């Protein structure tokens, strides 16, 4: 995959970032940031937390284990976004809520 004349080729189709954004439902800036971070192929247009993370660096369980190390810190959302491989903190908000609930259940009453 490469950008040529403003288009990205994914799975044999060439489209602009805007077209991929409309087609996938993933925000334009998210796709662009993923590309700048070195992600390629379908990982550019997958929802933020598909079966594996867009970065393919960590599974959700591995991310949770990392999250436990900085849970409750003022910048926890940004740190989670950094580990998840996204520049957009909003992409990790649903996962952050899930992790907070899971940590609360593990901690007990």
C-alpha positions as CSV (number, residue, x, y, z in Angstrom):
1,X,0.0,0.0,0.0
2,X,1.2,3.5,-0.7
3,X,-0.1,7.0,-1.2
4,X,0.1,8.0,-4.8
5,X,-1.6,11.1,-6.2
6,X,-3.5,11.5,-2.9
7,X,-4.8,7.9,-2.9
8,X,-4.2,4.9,-0.6
9,X,-4.4,1.4,-1.9
10,X,-6.0,-1.1,0.4
11,X,-7.0,-4.6,-0.8
12,X,-6.6,-3.8,-4.4
13,X,-8.7,-0.6,-4.3
14,X,-7.3,2.9,-4.5
15,X,-9.2,5.7,-2.7
16,X,-8.5,9.1,-1.1
17,X,-8.4,9.3,2.6
18,X,-11.7,11.1,2.5
19,X,-13.3,8.2,0.5
20,X,-11.8,5.6,2.9
21,X,-13.1,7.6,5.8
22,X,-16.7,7.7,4.4
23,X,-16.6,4.1,3.4
24,X,-15.2,2.8,6.8
25,X,-16.8,5.2,9.2
26,X,-13.4,6.0,10.7
27,X,-12.6,9.6,11.1
28,X,-10.4,11.1,8.4
29,X,-7.8,12.5,10.9
30,X,-7.6,9.1,12.6
31,X,-6.8,7.4,9.3
32,X,-4.2,10.0,8.5
33,X,-2.6,9.7,12.0
34,X,-2.5,5.9,11.7
35,X,-0.7,6.3,8.3
36,X,1.8,8.7,9.7
37,X,2.5,6.3,12.6
38,X,3.4,3.6,10.1
39,X,0.2,1.6,10.0
40,X,-0.7,0.1,6.6
41,X,-3.4,-1.9,4.9
42,X,-6.7,-2.7,6.6
43,X,-5.5,-1.5,10.0
44,X,-5.9,2.0,8.7
45,X,-9.7,1.7,8.3
46,X,-10.6,-0.8,11.1
47,X,-12.7,0.6,14.0
48,X,-10.4,1.5,16.8
49,X,-11.0,-1.6,18.8
50,X,-11.7,-4.4,16.4
51,X,-10.8,-7.9,17.5
52,X,-7.2,-6.7,17.8
53,X,-6.1,-3.2,18.1
54,X,-5.4,-1.1,15.0
55,X,-1.7,-1.2,15.8
56,X,-1.7,-5.0,16.2
57,X,0.8,-4.3,18.9
58,X,-1.4,-5.4,21.9
59,X,-4.5,-7.4,22.4
60,X,-7.2,-5.8,24.6
61,X,-6.1,-8.0,27.5
62,X,-2.5,-6.9,27.1
63,X,-3.6,-3.3,27.0
64,X,-5.6,-3.8,30.2
65,X,-2.5,-5.1,31.9
66,X,-0.6,-2.0,30.9
67,X,-3.5,0.2,31.9
68,X,-3.5,-1.2,35.4
69,X,0.0,0.4,35.8
70,X,-1.3,3.9,35.3
71,X,-4.9,3.7,36.2
72,X,-6.2,6.8,38.0
73,X,-3.4,9.1,36.8
74,X,-4.4,12.4,35.4
75,X,-3.3,11.5,31.9
76,X,-4.6,8.0,31.8
77,X,-6.6,8.5,28.6
78,X,-3.7,9.9,26.7
79,X,-1.4,7.1,27.9
80,X,-3.9,4.5,26.8
81,X,-4.2,6.2,23.4
82,X,-0.4,6.1,23.1
83,X,-0.2,2.4,23.8
84,X,-3.2,1.7,21.5
85,X,-1.4,3.4,18.7
86,X,-3.8,6.2,18.1
87,X,-3.3,10.0,18.2
88,X,-7.0,10.6,19.0
89,X,-7.8,10.2,22.7
90,X,-11.5,9.9,21.8
91,X,-10.8,6.6,20.1
92,X,-10.0,4.9,23.4
93,X,-12.8,6.4,25.5
94,X,-15.1,3.3,25.2
95,X,-12.1,1.1,26.1
96,X,-11.1,3.3,29.0
97,X,-14.7,3.0,30.4
98,X,-14.5,-0.7,30.1
99,X,-11.2,-0.9,31.8
100,X,-12.3,1.3,34.7
101,X,-15.3,-0.9,35.2
102,X,-13.2,-4.1,35.1
103,X,-10.7,-2.7,37.5
104,X,-13.5,-1.7,39.9
105,X,-14.9,-5.2,39.8
106,X,-11.5,-6.7,40.4
107,X,-10.9,-4.4,43.4
108,X,-14.1,-5.5,45.0
109,X,-16.3,-3.4,47.4
